[in-house]
């Protein structure tokens, strides 16, 4: 028994016991009903973050937040030595016999130098990046599909063997998805119409749908006002690009800076935000539009490899668009200000690089393979990311508690002292964890010691819309807004995972109270920017959250 426990601890496995209900009509001798059976589930858990902290990432976070000079600091550091030397020489030359005039001249000279330094510091300070508004796409009812409908659709294709159908049934029942997710028309058609035309139609519906709502809500003229456009979509990158599709549709300006991010997985949305932040630092008084989506039509898998079937069961249609600004006048109407972005890339090792991999199966069918080591790789990336982020966001008291336990555990080798896991609920009021799957959300909740209320936006997003890839973080934030829970000063933590393997974080601070949404507030036939308007009262579902 001891050796078994040691193996489970080394392999980061956990055992769960559940009672399976008796089957109707199943009886034993004497016509007595068969008692309920015990089911033991073995699941791989995330690493223990408190016991496996790498100090170099703590140092990286501290250096990022404290010791990394901003451009203005470099200017001050360059000018400080000669100014101090000049000031010293000026005061040395002061003579009691010279009189008051020279003293006034030196003071005026020093005052002028200080004003110049202050002016340089003011002009060179980093530009704030505001999130003015964001909009999530809500497909029409014709795209809606239930879990039973998905299984019937899968069976009707005739392309899956019995084992593949049974596997998809098991995964679908345990996935955490509800009965009102969405799939594009090309996949729902019989027979499936998986063509480039259908893929473009899906991309246009998603991107233009959320952009129309975004521009209507903000009053932005896309032909004149948008100077930066970033589109991220991992698996479909046609020519002309998706960004060019947007530029053509809205007749945007000729000097627009357009970028397309492909193949970067479900964390690409935060990579796009980080890129937009950098571009807004060098383009004054500008608006940047970030579009996050994933195209399902050309990436449906019709083979029998279990590692590739999982994506069929959890990925669904969706997308989001965000309007970012560096105009200080937008601080009054913006919802959030971007505080930090932390990016972690673990692709240097083959195990992490190959854990999410697009390839052909033995029969030549293309799909995205998810390796068994995915949970362990995701946990390692998350550990590195939060270790770097912690010094930037955690209160000083939490950092001191962590430092104390670390010294006792690693330096003094004190026995019985468990490393302290910082309470991130003291740093953030809202958590938006990528809705990659129910097991992932449960493990992140356990590892970070979060409450059900903290995970409610992520779990409800997975249940209502499925895994919409990089845009799921915006559906989660929209849920918190729709419930009226976002107040001025609240901090939001968005966490995304993606192929490569990557884990990225973004931290926002709310600049104003965001009122709850209501169906009565919708503008006629327009649903507005929030996709939860007509289903908010049904969430959270008690059977799912409890």
Secondary structure, DSSP 8 states (H G I E B T S, - for coil): -HHHHHHHHHTTEEEEEEEE---TT-EEGGGEE---EEEEEEEE----GGGS--HHHHHHHHIIIIIS--HHHHHHHHHHHHHHHHHHHHHHT--TTT-HHHHHHHHHHHHHHHHHHHHHHHHHS----EEEEEEE----GGGEE-HHHHHHHHHHT--S-HHHHHHHHHHHHHS---S-EE--HHHHSSS----HHHHHHHHHHHHHHHHHHHHHHHT--TTTTEEEEEEE-SS---SS-HHHHHHHHHT--TT-EEEEE-S-GGGHHHHHHHHHHHHHHHSSS-EEEEEEE---GGG---S--HHHHHHHHHB---EEEEEEE--GGGGTT-SEEEEEEEEEE-TTSHHHHTSEEEEE-TTS-EEEEE-TTHHHHHHHHHHHHHHHHHHHHS-HHHHHHHHHHHIIIIIS--TT-------GGGT-SEEEE----HHHHHHHHHHHT--HHHHHHHHHHHHHH-B-GGGHHHHHHHHHHHTT---TT-EEEEEEEETTTEEEEEEEEE-S------GGGSBTTB--S-TTTTTGGG-S-HHHH-
